């Protein structure tokens, strides 16, 4: 199966003394790309994007590029409430040459009616101006509290022709995902829930930006390309979901890379202790040599 977008790990972010360790992050991005990922995503939910300020995001993204990952191989997440900050971060990413920008809706004032959500995105896009391109709308209502309706997506697509690349659907509702694929065949629908990613790709999804691709990118790429779900991935995702999700993904990356620095999360997220990860680590065993081969 040929996927128009492919797999992009929502890169976890390593912190040393409270600061982003760009060398570890750059090495991780390169490793994921070498193992079959089409792009790598910075500053998404799994990357603790809302906890990384705009100036720090700019410094880190420039450093990753300077350390050898081409900007066109990076998707940059923008999760901000003010149109000014969202537009500035989006503009900088696009000028840098980013493959795409993953843009979440504002998340503080809610509920937000469709007209207001559309108005916020319009303010951002108008401020970005003529350089606007390759926007992936980020539908993750469990975190933002602001869903992206089909109406909002349609209005944005019509108002800014060619600028909306796709939608990342992280609501975890398979029926809604399939409805999104059917409603917008011209857009890249990216599936955040790895438990039904294979079926979704078989139905027309373009790929995924997801957390598990940090750990077993080969397995995620295979299930997406084959259009079949993987019971090993389902078991792993379900176990991760029993804990704070981002800290657990970071703990598993630390285990696979044999580097405890990856465990550390930036407050307000907790960092998990080893006891909390025992069952999740055991669920990596079926992936065998892939896990053992990671440097």
Residue pairs with C-beta under 8 A, 6 or more apart in sequence:
1 201
1 202
1 224
1 225
1 226
1 227
3 38
3 201
3 205
3 206
3 207
3 224
3 225
4 188
4 206
4 207
5 38
5 166
5 188
5 190
5 206
5 207
6 37
6 38
6 39
6 206
6 207
6 221
6 224
7 36
7 37
7 38
7 207
7 208
7 210
7 213
7 217
7 220
7 221
7 224
8 37
8 38
8 39
8 40
8 41
8 75
8 190
8 207
8 208
8 209
8 210
8 213
9 32
9 37
9 40
9 41
9 209
9 210
9 211
9 213
9 214
9 217
10 41
10 44
10 45
10 46
10 47
10 77
10 209
10 210
10 211
10 213
10 214
11 25
11 28
11 29
11 32
11 40
11 41
11 42
11 44
11 46
11 47
11 214
12 28
12 46
12 47
12 48
12 211
12 214
12 246
12 249
12 250
12 253
12 262
13 20
13 25
13 43
13 47
13 48
13 52
13 266
14 20
14 21
14 24
14 25
14 28
14 261
14 262
14 264
15 21
15 261
15 264
15 265
15 266
16 24
16 261
16 264
18 266
20 52
20 56
20 60
21 261
22 60
22 63
22 64
22 67
23 67
24 259
24 261
24 262
25 42
25 60
25 64
26 63
26 64
26 67
26 68
26 69
28 214
28 253
28 257
29 40
29 42
29 64
29 69
29 73
29 74
30 68
30 69
31 294
31 295
32 40
32 213
32 214
32 217
33 39
33 40
33 69
33 73
35 217
35 218
36 217
36 218
36 221
37 213
37 217
37 221
38 207
39 73
39 74
39 75
39 99
39 100
40 69
40 73
40 74
40 75
41 47
41 74
41 75
41 76
41 77
41 102
41 209
42 49
42 57
42 60
42 61
42 64
42 74
42 75
42 76
42 77
43 49
43 52
43 57
43 60
43 76
43 77
43 78
43 79
44 77
44 79
44 102
44 209
45 77
45 79
45 140
45 143
45 170
45 246
46 210
46 211
46 214
46 245
46 246
46 249
47 77
48 246
48 265
48 266
48 269
49 57
49 77
49 78
49 79
50 79
51 266
51 267
51 268
51 269
52 60
52 266
54 80
54 85
54 88
54 89
57 76
57 89
58 89
58 92
61 71
61 74
61 76
61 92
61 93
61 96
61 98
62 96
64 74
65 71
65 74
65 96
70 97
71 96
71 97
71 98
71 99
72 97
72 98
72 99
73 99
74 98
74 99
75 98
75 99
75 100
75 101
75 102
75 136
75 209
76 89
76 93
76 96
76 98
76 100
76 101
76 102
77 101
77 102
77 104
77 138
78 86
78 89
78 90
78 93
78 101
78 102
78 103
78 104
79 104
79 107
79 138
80 86
80 89
80 104
80 106
81 106
81 107
81 108
81 109
82 106
83 120
83 123
83 124
83 127
84 127
86 103
86 106
86 124
87 123
87 124
87 125
87 127
87 128
88 127
90 101
90 103
90 124
90 128
90 135
91 127
91 128
91 129
91 131
93 101
94 101
94 128
94 131
94 132
94 133
94 134
95 131
98 134
99 134
100 134
100 135
100 136
100 165
100 166
101 134
101 135
101 136
102 136
102 138
102 168
102 209
103 121
103 124
103 135
103 136
103 137
103 138
104 138
104 140
104 144
105 112
105 117
105 120
105 121
105 138
105 144
105 146
105 148
106 112
106 117
106 120
106 144
106 146
107 143
107 144
107 145
107 146
110 144
110 145
110 146
111 145
111 146
112 120
112 146
114 149
114 151
114 152
117 146
117 148
117 149
117 152
118 152
118 155
118 156
121 137
121 152
121 156
122 156
122 159
125 132
125 135
125 156
125 159
125 160
125 163
132 160
132 163
133 162
133 163
133 165
134 163
134 165
135 160
135 163
135 164
135 165
136 165
136 166
136 167
136 168
136 188
136 190
136 209
137 148
137 153
137 156
137 164
137 166
137 167
137 168
138 144
138 148
138 167
138 168
138 170
139 147
139 148
139 167
139 168
139 169
139 170
139 171
140 168
140 170
140 171
140 192
141 147
141 148
141 171
142 170
142 171
142 172
143 170
147 171
148 167
150 180
150 183
150 184
153 164
153 167
153 184
153 187
156 164
157 164
157 184
157 187
164 187
165 187
165 188
166 187
166 188
166 189
166 190
166 206
167 180
167 184
167 187
167 188
167 189
167 190
168 190
168 192
168 209
169 176
169 177
169 180
169 189
169 190
169 191
169 192
169 193
170 192
170 193
171 177
171 192
172 192
172 193
174 193
174 196
174 199
174 200
177 189
177 191
177 193
177 196
177 200
177 205
178 200
178 203
180 189
181 189
181 200
181 203
181 204
181 205
182 204
185 204
188 206
188 207
189 200
189 204
189 205
189 206
190 205
190 206
190 207
190 208
190 209
191 197
191 200
191 201
191 205
191 207
191 208
191 210
192 208
192 209
192 210
193 210
193 237
194 208
194 210
194 211
194 212
194 220
194 223
194 233
194 234
194 237
195 229
195 233
195 234
195 237
195 238
196 229
197 205
197 208
197 210
197 220
197 223
197 224
197 229
197 233
198 223
198 224
198 226
198 227
198 228
198 229
198 230
199 227
199 228
199 229
201 207
201 223
201 224
201 225
201 227
202 227
202 228
205 224
207 224
208 220
208 224
210 220
211 240
211 245
211 246
211 249
212 219
212 220
212 233
212 236
212 237
212 240
212 249
213 220
213 221
214 249
214 252
214 253
215 249
215 252
215 253
215 256
215 284
215 291
216 233
216 284
216 287
216 290
216 291
218 290
219 230
219 232
219 233
219 287
219 290
220 233
222 230
223 229
223 230
223 233
232 283
232 286
232 287
235 283
236 280
236 283
236 284
239 279
239 280
239 283
240 248
240 249
240 252
240 280
243 272
243 276
243 280
244 269
244 270
244 272
246 265
246 269
247 263
247 265
247 269
247 270
247 271
247 272
248 272
248 276
248 277
248 280
250 262
250 263
250 264
250 265
250 271
250 272
251 262
251 263
251 272
251 274
251 276
251 277
251 280
252 277
252 280
252 281
252 284
253 262
254 260
254 261
254 262
254 263
255 277
255 281
255 284
256 284
256 291
256 294
257 294
257 295
263 271
263 272
264 271
265 271
284 291
285 291
